[in-house]
């Protein structure tokens, strides 16, 4: 072995010192990025940049970027820069700039900047993460699966799950048993999504130990290592992640989802099964290249020039529909009931609307009845303001961009984070932001606020494609519960609520327990 100093120990120390010195120099140079671009920024430190609280689990991603938003807003700035490790992130504060990024100048910010590798991790190739033309083409095809007409088609399947929810709640009312409402509603939405996405009755409300419930929970319950992996995709260039064959989907979750999708698809195609659900529409895209009103899922003759979905692409869409659909809606209903359990005037006002509307529809939960509940919309919208499920939005600059009204030039590849939680709790737009007030979303009050200050589903061309479905299943669940039961807060619930610092979805760190009493 060649020794420079004649001592292996001294040489190793020299190598380590040199490497550390090089790393410090690299950090110091990287930390001048925003200064060189003329943008005010928060002073970073080695090694975490501005995100020490995030990486030490003192807050979650949304809370960290809300803090950045508040610091820039306090300084009267329209925007600012921060660093995650050595990587620069741009934080817009002014709603006008946010509107440009999300909508007017969307062509510069098409991508989310999430890592996708369909070869080693096929389930990563879903609509939420795809980029460029592939995202654009798939979005155009999938848009037809979430029209109001398709929601009506799936409504009966969704509403049937409310019967099991009513049965379980009724048992709790009779036995005076406290309900872990997040768990109950997660099982409810698991039943809906498994039925609509996979065409399978999971029966999670009757049996909480089903595979669907286990893997649904598994998607969002992360170890420290798995949580770190979620952050890695924001920190390193795709080429490095490609080199190490990085996977964003947990292997056991991927195996379960893939095997189930393939098995269900094979059965339906072989037997030409028709069912009013999301999977039927995806099967039409796979086999026909387009969605039709036909009951058949098997192609008749030539598909023409339409590009069909592959089985991997189909599985990826089913996966993200399941993951996003069950968790966000159950969380939204949970926080809604938490707030209403503490304000019986609001609860009674909503119940009065629910029951008066249902009375006009033979006391049945129908699609038309749900659509008539305007105060229900206000209540859910206020919940989504105070507790947005996905409380930040990330974008990547895909073509160089000059921010209007400023001297800032954003380079291609720069990461952008829209701090939704910060916007939703800004007292300039929402006075007394910690107060729960559905009247904020009356027609008059909505029109008095700047646009792009309420974005629980995103905005612009990448707005959540499942918005209608998510709202619909939340309304069904709340209608089923509040039409028959009064909810009050259990002593088992720890208040004030603390949010889970390890989750990308806004969720409580401990259970939310409610008491339910059947109305006369």
Secondary structure, DSSP 8 states (H G I E B T S, - for coil): ---SSS-HHHHHHHHHHHHHHHHHHHHHHHTTHHHHTT--B---BTTTBT-HHHHTTSS-HHHHHHHHHHHHHHTT-SEEEEEETTEEEEEE-SHHHHHIIIIITGGGS-B------TTT-GGG-STTT--HHHHHHHHHHHGGGGSHHHHHHHHHHHHHHHHHHHHHHHHHHHHT--EEHHHHHHHHHHHHHIIIIIS----TTT-TT-HHHHHHHHHH---HHHHHHHHHHHHS-HHHHHHTT--SS-HHHHHHHHHHHHHHHHHHHHHT---SSHHHHHHHHHHHSS--S-S--S--S--TT-----HHHHHHHHHHHHHHHHHHHHHHHHHHHHHHTT-HHHHHHHHHHHHHHHHTTTT---HHHHHH-HHHHHHHHHHHHHT-SS--EEEE--S-EE-TTSS-EE-TT-EEEE-HHHHHT-TTTSSSTTS--GGGGSHHHHHTS-TTS--TT--GGGS-TTHHHHHHHHHHHHHHHHTTEEEEE-TTS-SS--B-TT-SS--BSS--EEEEEE--
